[in-house]
């Protein structure tokens, strides 16, 4: 029982860490490309980029082609 809880906790922690690492490119592109191109856009933080990444993945999920 303890092993299962530890495995679930470790898996959730790993997924959160991967998600935050994957949100870094969103932060970089937003802050260094978009802010300079559009005057009314403000810089965002890592948590906001993570939220944008999650939202995009929910809205535009690409399912693999079934053969």
Steps between C-alpha positions, in 0.01 A plus 500: 500500500777744592685412177194583293453838670869577458483404131194720441657796682827459312317476167298815569810687609689390188209603276487843666875547457486400133206736450692790651807423290282488190343836595838673487500530117155661520635754749804566285305545176238719666741727687772537239310482172138600554550783750736680264269451201170611659490810717211411735625151596668471842763244604378183673645275768567127501168410666305702244692330220423163657130592506510606135672174408240292685216698342642457150545127558138470615359703212716372216575140595628306202394140498724250321361360178342159544588248237 
